[in-house]
Amino acid sequence: MKVRVFRCKACNHRYRLGVSQCGYCFRPTALWNRWWVLLTAVVAGGWFAAKEFGLI
Ligand SMILES: [Zn+2]
């Protein structure tokens, strides 16, 4: 399954999740389209939530 969530700001092409550049115009994609950024956000969010609920 191909997930296309974000659109390129330059050419409006919908690029795939996780790619670092637009498949059409090869401009860099949004920072949120990087797997490591999403992963870090999820881990950090989970960690803060765990701290908030007193699990850590
Ligand atoms: Zn583009």
N, CA, C, O and the ligand as a Tripos MOL2 file, in Angstrom:
@<TRIPOS>MOLECULE
protein
  225   223    57     0     0
PROTEIN
NO_CHARGES

@<TRIPOS>ATOM
      1 N           0.8490   -1.2010    0.0000 N.3       1 MET1
      2 CA          0.0000    0.0000    0.0000 C.3       1 MET1
      3 C           0.8800    1.2460    0.0000 C.2       1 MET1
      4 O           1.7960    1.3660    0.8140 O.2       1 MET1
      5 N           0.6080    2.1470   -0.8910 N.am      2 LYS2
      6 CA          1.3600    3.3930   -0.9460 C.3       2 LYS2
      7 C           0.5680    4.4910   -0.2530 C.2       2 LYS2
      8 O          -0.5870    4.7660   -0.5810 O.2       2 LYS2
      9 N           1.2180    5.0920    0.6940 N.am      3 VAL3
     10 CA          0.5580    6.1550    1.4520 C.3       3 VAL3
     11 C           1.0940    7.5010    0.9920 C.2       3 VAL3
     12 O           2.2840    7.7850    1.1240 O.2       3 VAL3
     13 N           0.2230    8.3090    0.4600 N.am      4 ARG4
     14 CA          0.6280    9.6440    0.0250 C.3       4 ARG4
     15 C          -0.1610   10.6770    0.8120 C.2       4 ARG4
     16 O          -1.3370   10.9250    0.5450 O.2       4 ARG4
     17 N           0.5060   11.2650    1.7760 N.am      5 VAL5
     18 CA         -0.1800   12.1810    2.6820 C.3       5 VAL5
     19 C           0.1700   13.6280    2.3680 C.2       5 VAL5
     20 O          -0.6920   14.5070    2.3500 O.2       5 VAL5
     21 N           1.4560   13.8520    2.1220 N.am      6 PHE6
     22 CA          1.9230   15.2290    1.9710 C.3       6 PHE6
     23 C           2.0030   15.6290    0.5070 C.2       6 PHE6
     24 O           2.2160   14.7970   -0.3740 O.2       6 PHE6
     25 N           1.8290   16.9130    0.2720 N.am      7 ARG7
     26 CA          1.9620   17.4600   -1.0760 C.3       7 ARG7
     27 C           3.2140   18.3230   -1.1480 C.2       7 ARG7
     28 O           3.5960   18.9760   -0.1770 O.2       7 ARG7
     29 N           3.8400   18.3140   -2.3110 N.am      8 CYS8
     30 CA          5.0180   19.1420   -2.5420 C.3       8 CYS8
     31 C           4.5880   20.6070   -2.6080 C.2       8 CYS8
     32 O           3.6190   20.9570   -3.2820 O.2       8 CYS8
     33 N           5.3270   21.4490   -1.8960 N.am      9 LYS9
     34 CA          4.9780   22.8660   -1.8790 C.3       9 LYS9
     35 C           5.3160   23.5370   -3.2020 C.2       9 LYS9
     36 O           4.7240   24.5550   -3.5600 O.2       9 LYS9
     37 N           6.2610   22.9680   -3.9160 N.am     10 ALA10
     38 CA          6.7220   23.5920   -5.1600 C.3      10 ALA10
     39 C           5.8400   23.2260   -6.3440 C.2      10 ALA10
     40 O           5.4830   24.0950   -7.1380 O.2      10 ALA10
     41 N           5.4790   21.9390   -6.4740 N.am     11 CYS11
     42 CA          4.7770   21.5050   -7.6820 C.3      11 CYS11
     43 C           3.4340   20.8350   -7.3700 C.2      11 CYS11
     44 O           2.7200   20.4300   -8.2870 O.2      11 CYS11
     45 N           3.0900   20.7170   -6.0930 N.am     12 ASN12
     46 CA          1.8040   20.1510   -5.6570 C.3      12 ASN12
     47 C           1.6790   18.6530   -5.9240 C.2      12 ASN12
     48 O           0.5870   18.0900   -5.8540 O.2      12 ASN12
     49 N           2.7950   18.0200   -6.2260 N.am     13 HIS13
     50 CA          2.8170   16.5710   -6.4280 C.3      13 HIS13
     51 C           2.6870   15.8840   -5.0750 C.2      13 HIS13
     52 O           3.3070   16.3050   -4.0990 O.2      13 HIS13
     53 N           1.8810   14.8240   -5.0170 N.am     14 ARG14
     54 CA          1.7330   14.0920   -3.7500 C.3      14 ARG14
     55 C           2.8290   13.0440   -3.6640 C.2      14 ARG14
     56 O           2.8530   12.0850   -4.4350 O.2      14 ARG14
     57 N           3.7320   13.2390   -2.7160 N.am     15 TYR15
     58 CA          4.8390   12.3030   -2.5980 C.3      15 TYR15
     59 C           4.5720   11.2620   -1.5150 C.2      15 TYR15
     60 O           3.7400   11.4500   -0.6280 O.2      15 TYR15
     61 N           5.3080   10.1600   -1.6230 N.am     16 ARG16
     62 CA          5.1090    9.0490   -0.7050 C.3      16 ARG16
     63 C           5.6530    9.3560    0.6760 C.2      16 ARG16
     64 O           6.5660   10.1660    0.8360 O.2      16 ARG16
     65 N           5.0790    8.6970    1.6710 N.am     17 LEU17
     66 CA          5.5040    8.8690    3.0490 C.3      17 LEU17
     67 C           6.9140    8.3080    3.2210 C.2      17 LEU17
     68 O           7.1920    7.1830    2.8070 O.2      17 LEU17
     69 N           7.7880    9.0790    3.8220 N.am     18 GLY18
     70 CA          9.1300    8.6000    4.1210 C.3      18 GLY18
     71 C          10.1990    9.0470    3.1400 C.2      18 GLY18
     72 O          11.3880    8.8920    3.4160 O.2      18 GLY18
     73 N           9.8000    9.6010    1.9950 N.am     19 VAL19
     74 CA         10.8140   10.0320    1.0370 C.3      19 VAL19
     75 C          11.3640   11.4000    1.4240 C.2      19 VAL19
     76 O          10.6550   12.2240    2.0030 O.2      19 VAL19
     77 N          12.6350   11.6340    1.1010 N.am     20 SER20
     78 CA         13.2790   12.8780    1.5100 C.3      20 SER20
     79 C          13.2120   13.9510    0.4260 C.2      20 SER20
     80 O          13.5430   15.1110    0.6690 O.2      20 SER20
     81 N          12.7810   13.5550   -0.7690 N.am     21 GLN21
     82 CA         12.6210   14.5620   -1.8180 C.3      21 GLN21
     83 C          11.4440   14.2050   -2.7190 C.2      21 GLN21
     84 O          11.0690   13.0390   -2.8500 O.2      21 GLN21
     85 N          10.8800   15.2230   -3.3290 N.am     22 CYS22
     86 CA          9.7350   15.0590   -4.2120 C.3      22 CYS22
     87 C          10.1080   14.1820   -5.4060 C.2      22 CYS22
     88 O          11.1700   14.3630   -6.0000 O.2      22 CYS22
     89 N           9.2370   13.2310   -5.7600 N.am     23 GLY23
     90 CA          9.5190   12.3390   -6.8720 C.3      23 GLY23
     91 C           9.3320   13.0010   -8.2210 C.2      23 GLY23
     92 O           9.6750   12.4230   -9.2520 O.2      23 GLY23
     93 N           8.7970   14.1960   -8.2220 N.am     24 TYR24
     94 CA          8.5150   14.8850   -9.4850 C.3      24 TYR24
     95 C           9.5240   15.9890   -9.7700 C.2      24 TYR24
     96 O          10.1050   16.0490  -10.8540 O.2      24 TYR24
     97 N           9.7280   16.8680   -8.7820 N.am     25 CYS25
     98 CA         10.6310   17.9960   -9.0120 C.3      25 CYS25
     99 C          11.9210   17.8790   -8.2010 C.2      25 CYS25
    100 O          12.8130   18.7190   -8.3220 O.2      25 CYS25
    101 N          12.0190   16.8180   -7.3620 N.am     26 PHE26
    102 CA         13.2270   16.5070   -6.5810 C.3      26 PHE26
    103 C          13.6030   17.5750   -5.5760 C.2      26 PHE26
    104 O          14.7570   17.6570   -5.1540 O.2      26 PHE26
    105 N          12.6490   18.3820   -5.1960 N.am     27 ARG27
    106 CA         12.9130   19.3270   -4.1090 C.3      27 ARG27
    107 C          12.7750   18.5840   -2.7900 C.2      27 ARG27
    108 O          12.0450   17.5960   -2.7130 O.2      27 ARG27
    109 N          13.4670   19.0470   -1.7430 N.am     28 PRO28
    110 CA         13.3530   18.3780   -0.4370 C.3      28 PRO28
    111 C          11.9150   18.4280    0.0800 C.2      28 PRO28
    112 O          11.2410   19.4500   -0.0440 O.2      28 PRO28
    113 N          11.4530   17.3290    0.6530 N.am     29 THR29
    114 CA         10.0910   17.2720    1.1810 C.3      29 THR29
    115 C          10.0440   17.8440    2.5880 C.2      29 THR29
    116 O          11.0710   18.2030    3.1640 O.2      29 THR29
    117 N           8.8370   17.9210    3.1280 N.am     30 ALA30
    118 CA          8.6620   18.4390    4.4800 C.3      30 ALA30
    119 C           9.4040   17.5710    5.4800 C.2      30 ALA30
    120 O           9.5320   16.3600    5.2970 O.2      30 ALA30
    121 N           9.8900   18.2010    6.5360 N.am     31 LEU31
    122 CA         10.6480   17.4870    7.5630 C.3      31 LEU31
    123 C           9.8250   16.3600    8.1730 C.2      31 LEU31
    124 O          10.3720   15.3260    8.5570 O.2      31 LEU31
    125 N           8.5190   16.5550    8.2640 N.am     32 TRP32
    126 CA          7.6430   15.5470    8.8780 C.3      32 TRP32
    127 C           7.4790   14.3090    8.0090 C.2      32 TRP32
    128 O           6.8810   13.3220    8.4390 O.2      32 TRP32
    129 N           7.9960   14.3540    6.8100 N.am     33 ASN33
    130 CA          7.8880   13.1900    5.9350 C.3      33 ASN33
    131 C           9.0460   12.2080    6.1120 C.2      33 ASN33
    132 O           9.0800   11.1670    5.4560 O.2      33 ASN33
    133 N           9.9940   12.5330    6.9920 N.am     34 ARG34
    134 CA         11.1090   11.6140    7.2560 C.3      34 ARG34
    135 C          10.6860   10.5800    8.2900 C.2      34 ARG34
    136 O          10.0520   10.9100    9.2920 O.2      34 ARG34
    137 N          11.0440    9.3270    8.0350 N.am     35 TRP35
    138 CA         10.6810    8.2650    8.9830 C.3      35 TRP35
    139 C          11.2790    8.5210   10.3570 C.2      35 TRP35
    140 O          10.6150    8.3160   11.3730 O.2      35 TRP35
    141 N          12.5560    8.9780   10.3950 N.am     36 TRP36
    142 CA         13.2150    9.1500   11.6930 C.3      36 TRP36
    143 C          12.5820   10.2850   12.4850 C.2      36 TRP36
    144 O          12.5620   10.2480   13.7150 O.2      36 TRP36
    145 N          12.0640   11.2960   11.7860 N.am     37 VAL37
    146 CA         11.3960   12.4070   12.4800 C.3      37 VAL37
    147 C          10.0930   11.9080   13.1000 C.2      37 VAL37
    148 O           9.7910   12.2060   14.2560 O.2      37 VAL37
    149 N           9.3220   11.1440   12.3190 N.am     38 LEU38
    150 CA          8.0590   10.5920   12.8090 C.3      38 LEU38
    151 C           8.3180    9.6490   13.9780 C.2      38 LEU38
    152 O           7.6220    9.6890   14.9930 O.2      38 LEU38
    153 N           9.3350    8.8000   13.8150 N.am     39 LEU39
    154 CA          9.6860    7.8260   14.8520 C.3      39 LEU39
    155 C          10.0910    8.5510   16.1340 C.2      39 LEU39
    156 O           9.6410    8.2030   17.2250 O.2      39 LEU39
    157 N          10.9550    9.5720   15.9840 N.am     40 THR40
    158 CA         11.4080   10.3420   17.1390 C.3      40 THR40
    159 C          10.2310   11.0370   17.8150 C.2      40 THR40
    160 O          10.1550   11.0820   19.0420 O.2      40 THR40
    161 N           9.3090   11.5830   17.0130 N.am     41 ALA41
    162 CA          8.1360   12.2610   17.5600 C.3      41 ALA41
    163 C           7.2620   11.2860   18.3410 C.2      41 ALA41
    164 O           6.7660   11.6170   19.4180 O.2      41 ALA41
    165 N           7.0750   10.0820   17.7970 N.am     42 VAL42
    166 CA          6.2390    9.0660   18.4680 C.3      42 VAL42
    167 C           6.8920    8.6200   19.7730 C.2      42 VAL42
    168 O           6.2310    8.5290   20.8070 O.2      42 VAL42
    169 N           8.1980    8.3420   19.7160 N.am     43 VAL43
    170 CA          8.9280    7.8930   20.9090 C.3      43 VAL43
    171 C           8.9280    8.9850   21.9790 C.2      43 VAL43
    172 O           8.6560    8.7210   23.1500 O.2      43 VAL43
    173 N           9.2380   10.2210   21.5590 N.am     44 ALA44
    174 CA          9.2690   11.3400   22.4950 C.3      44 ALA44
    175 C           7.8820   11.5910   23.0770 C.2      44 ALA44
    176 O           7.7400   11.8470   24.2720 O.2      44 ALA44
    177 N           6.8680   11.5150   22.2300 N.am     45 GLY45
    178 CA          5.4850   11.7050   22.6880 C.3      45 GLY45
    179 C           5.0750   10.6360   23.6870 C.2      45 GLY45
    180 O           4.4330   10.9270   24.6960 O.2      45 GLY45
    181 N           5.4530    9.3910   23.3970 N.am     46 GLY46
    182 CA          5.1480    8.2770   24.2930 C.3      46 GLY46
    183 C           5.8580    8.4190   25.6210 C.2      46 GLY46
    184 O           5.3100    8.1030   26.6770 O.2      46 GLY46
    185 N           7.1110    8.9070   25.5480 N.am     47 TRP47
    186 CA          7.9070    9.0800   26.7580 C.3      47 TRP47
    187 C           7.3050   10.1660   27.6420 C.2      47 TRP47
    188 O           7.2010    9.9990   28.8580 O.2      47 TRP47
    189 N           6.9080   11.2820   27.0240 N.am     48 PHE48
    190 CA          6.3030   12.3660   27.7800 C.3      48 PHE48
    191 C           4.9640   11.9310   28.3720 C.2      48 PHE48
    192 O           4.6380   12.2850   29.5050 O.2      48 PHE48
    193 N           4.1910   11.1660   27.6080 N.am     49 ALA49
    194 CA          2.9010   10.6710   28.0890 C.3      49 ALA49
    195 C           3.1030    9.7390   29.2720 C.2      49 ALA49
    196 O           2.3710    9.8080   30.2590 O.2      49 ALA49
    197 N           4.1150    8.8550   29.1660 N.am     50 ALA50
    198 CA          4.4160    7.9170   30.2470 C.3      50 ALA50
    199 C           4.8240    8.6490   31.5150 C.2      50 ALA50
    200 O           4.4240    8.2780   32.6190 O.2      50 ALA50
    201 N           5.6380    9.7090   31.3390 N.am     51 LYS51
    202 CA          6.0580   10.5160   32.4830 C.3      51 LYS51
    203 C           4.8610   11.2320   33.0990 C.2      51 LYS51
    204 O           4.7290   11.3390   34.3180 O.2      51 LYS51
    205 N           3.9970   11.7150   32.2140 N.am     52 GLU52
    206 CA          2.8140   12.4670   32.6600 C.3      52 GLU52
    207 C           1.8870   11.5790   33.5060 C.2      52 GLU52
    208 O           1.3070   12.0320   34.4930 O.2      52 GLU52
    209 N           1.7600   10.3190   33.1050 N.am     53 PHE53
    210 CA          0.8790    9.4130   33.8250 C.3      53 PHE53
    211 C           1.5920    8.6360   34.9210 C.2      53 PHE53
    212 O           1.0230    7.7220   35.5180 O.2      53 PHE53
    213 N           2.8460    9.0070   35.1800 N.am     54 GLY54
    214 CA          3.5800    8.3960   36.2950 C.3      54 GLY54
    215 C           4.0400    6.9790   36.0630 C.2      54 GLY54
    216 O           4.2190    6.2220   37.0170 O.2      54 GLY54
    217 N           4.2390    6.5990   34.7940 N.am     55 LEU55
    218 CA          4.6670    5.2360   34.4780 C.3      55 LEU55
    219 C           6.1880    5.0800   34.5660 C.2      55 LEU55
    220 O           6.7040    3.9720   34.7150 O.2      55 LEU55
    221 N           6.8930    6.2090   34.4700 N.am     56 ILE56
    222 CA          8.3640    6.1620   34.5610 C.3      56 ILE56
    223 C           8.7890    6.7340   35.9080 C.2      56 ILE56
    224 O           9.9830    6.7950   36.2040 O.2      56 ILE56
    225 ZN          7.6160   18.6140   -6.2490 Zn       57 ZN57
@<TRIPOS>BOND
     1     1     2 1
     2     2     3 1
     3     3     4 2
     4     3     5 am
     5     5     6 1
     6     6     7 1
     7     7     8 2
     8     7     9 am
     9     9    10 1
    10    10    11 1
    11    11    12 2
    12    11    13 am
    13    13    14 1
    14    14    15 1
    15    15    16 2
    16    15    17 am
    17    17    18 1
    18    18    19 1
    19    19    20 2
    20    19    21 am
    21    21    22 1
    22    22    23 1
    23    23    24 2
    24    23    25 am
    25    25    26 1
    26    26    27 1
    27    27    28 2
    28    27    29 am
    29    29    30 1
    30    30    31 1
    31    31    32 2
    32    31    33 am
    33    33    34 1
    34    34    35 1
    35    35    36 2
    36    35    37 am
    37    37    38 1
    38    38    39 1
    39    39    40 2
    40    39    41 am
    41    41    42 1
    42    42    43 1
    43    43    44 2
    44    43    45 am
    45    45    46 1
    46    46    47 1
    47    47    48 2
    48    47    49 am
    49    49    50 1
    50    50    51 1
    51    51    52 2
    52    51    53 am
    53    53    54 1
    54    54    55 1
    55    55    56 2
    56    55    57 am
    57    57    58 1
    58    58    59 1
    59    59    60 2
    60    59    61 am
    61    61    62 1
    62    62    63 1
    63    63    64 2
    64    63    65 am
    65    65    66 1
    66    66    67 1
    67    67    68 2
    68    67    69 am
    69    69    70 1
    70    70    71 1
    71    71    72 2
    72    71    73 am
    73    73    74 1
    74    74    75 1
    75    75    76 2
    76    75    77 am
    77    77    78 1
    78    78    79 1
    79    79    80 2
    80    79    81 am
    81    81    82 1
    82    82    83 1
    83    83    84 2
    84    83    85 am
    85    85    86 1
    86    86    87 1
    87    87    88 2
    88    87    89 am
    89    89    90 1
    90    90    91 1
    91    91    92 2
    92    91    93 am
    93    93    94 1
    94    94    95 1
    95    95    96 2
    96    95    97 am
    97    97    98 1
    98    98    99 1
    99    99   100 2
   100    99   101 am
   101   101   102 1
   102   102   103 1
   103   103   104 2
   104   103   105 am
   105   105   106 1
   106   106   107 1
   107   107   108 2
   108   107   109 am
   109   109   110 1
   110   110   111 1
   111   111   112 2
   112   111   113 am
   113   113   114 1
   114   114   115 1
   115   115   116 2
   116   115   117 am
   117   117   118 1
   118   118   119 1
   119   119   120 2
   120   119   121 am
   121   121   122 1
   122   122   123 1
   123   123   124 2
   124   123   125 am
   125   125   126 1
   126   126   127 1
   127   127   128 2
   128   127   129 am
   129   129   130 1
   130   130   131 1
   131   131   132 2
   132   131   133 am
   133   133   134 1
   134   134   135 1
   135   135   136 2
   136   135   137 am
   137   137   138 1
   138   138   139 1
   139   139   140 2
   140   139   141 am
   141   141   142 1
   142   142   143 1
   143   143   144 2
   144   143   145 am
   145   145   146 1
   146   146   147 1
   147   147   148 2
   148   147   149 am
   149   149   150 1
   150   150   151 1
   151   151   152 2
   152   151   153 am
   153   153   154 1
   154   154   155 1
   155   155   156 2
   156   155   157 am
   157   157   158 1
   158   158   159 1
   159   159   160 2
   160   159   161 am
   161   161   162 1
   162   162   163 1
   163   163   164 2
   164   163   165 am
   165   165   166 1
   166   166   167 1
   167   167   168 2
   168   167   169 am
   169   169   170 1
   170   170   171 1
   171   171   172 2
   172   171   173 am
   173   173   174 1
   174   174   175 1
   175   175   176 2
   176   175   177 am
   177   177   178 1
   178   178   179 1
   179   179   180 2
   180   179   181 am
   181   181   182 1
   182   182   183 1
   183   183   184 2
   184   183   185 am
   185   185   186 1
   186   186   187 1
   187   187   188 2
   188   187   189 am
   189   189   190 1
   190   190   191 1
   191   191   192 2
   192   191   193 am
   193   193   194 1
   194   194   195 1
   195   195   196 2
   196   195   197 am
   197   197   198 1
   198   198   199 1
   199   199   200 2
   200   199   201 am
   201   201   202 1
   202   202   203 1
   203   203   204 2
   204   203   205 am
   205   205   206 1
   206   206   207 1
   207   207   208 2
   208   207   209 am
   209   209   210 1
   210   210   211 1
   211   211   212 2
   212   211   213 am
   213   213   214 1
   214   214   215 1
   215   215   216 2
   216   215   217 am
   217   217   218 1
   218   218   219 1
   219   219   220 2
   220   219   221 am
   221   221   222 1
   222   222   223 1
   223   223   224 2
@<TRIPOS>SUBSTRUCTURE
     1 MET1         2 RESIDUE 1 A MET
     2 LYS2         6 RESIDUE 1 A LYS
     3 VAL3        10 RESIDUE 1 A VAL
     4 ARG4        14 RESIDUE 1 A ARG
     5 VAL5        18 RESIDUE 1 A VAL
     6 PHE6        22 RESIDUE 1 A PHE
     7 ARG7        26 RESIDUE 1 A ARG
     8 CYS8        30 RESIDUE 1 A CYS
     9 LYS9        34 RESIDUE 1 A LYS
    10 ALA10       38 RESIDUE 1 A ALA
    11 CYS11       42 RESIDUE 1 A CYS
    12 ASN12       46 RESIDUE 1 A ASN
    13 HIS13       50 RESIDUE 1 A HIS
    14 ARG14       54 RESIDUE 1 A ARG
    15 TYR15       58 RESIDUE 1 A TYR
    16 ARG16       62 RESIDUE 1 A ARG
    17 LEU17       66 RESIDUE 1 A LEU
    18 GLY18       70 RESIDUE 1 A GLY
    19 VAL19       74 RESIDUE 1 A VAL
    20 SER20       78 RESIDUE 1 A SER
    21 GLN21       82 RESIDUE 1 A GLN
    22 CYS22       86 RESIDUE 1 A CYS
    23 GLY23       90 RESIDUE 1 A GLY
    24 TYR24       94 RESIDUE 1 A TYR
    25 CYS25       98 RESIDUE 1 A CYS
    26 PHE26      102 RESIDUE 1 A PHE
    27 ARG27      106 RESIDUE 1 A ARG
    28 PRO28      110 RESIDUE 1 A PRO
    29 THR29      114 RESIDUE 1 A THR
    30 ALA30      118 RESIDUE 1 A ALA
    31 LEU31      122 RESIDUE 1 A LEU
    32 TRP32      126 RESIDUE 1 A TRP
    33 ASN33      130 RESIDUE 1 A ASN
    34 ARG34      134 RESIDUE 1 A ARG
    35 TRP35      138 RESIDUE 1 A TRP
    36 TRP36      142 RESIDUE 1 A TRP
    37 VAL37      146 RESIDUE 1 A VAL
    38 LEU38      150 RESIDUE 1 A LEU
    39 LEU39      154 RESIDUE 1 A LEU
    40 THR40      158 RESIDUE 1 A THR
    41 ALA41      162 RESIDUE 1 A ALA
    42 VAL42      166 RESIDUE 1 A VAL
    43 VAL43      170 RESIDUE 1 A VAL
    44 ALA44      174 RESIDUE 1 A ALA
    45 GLY45      178 RESIDUE 1 A GLY
    46 GLY46      182 RESIDUE 1 A GLY
    47 TRP47      186 RESIDUE 1 A TRP
    48 PHE48      190 RESIDUE 1 A PHE
    49 ALA49      194 RESIDUE 1 A ALA
    50 ALA50      198 RESIDUE 1 A ALA
    51 LYS51      202 RESIDUE 1 A LYS
    52 GLU52      206 RESIDUE 1 A GLU
    53 PHE53      210 RESIDUE 1 A PHE
    54 GLY54      214 RESIDUE 1 A GLY
    55 LEU55      218 RESIDUE 1 A LEU
    56 ILE56      222 RESIDUE 1 A ILE
    57 ZN57       225 GROUP 0 **** ****
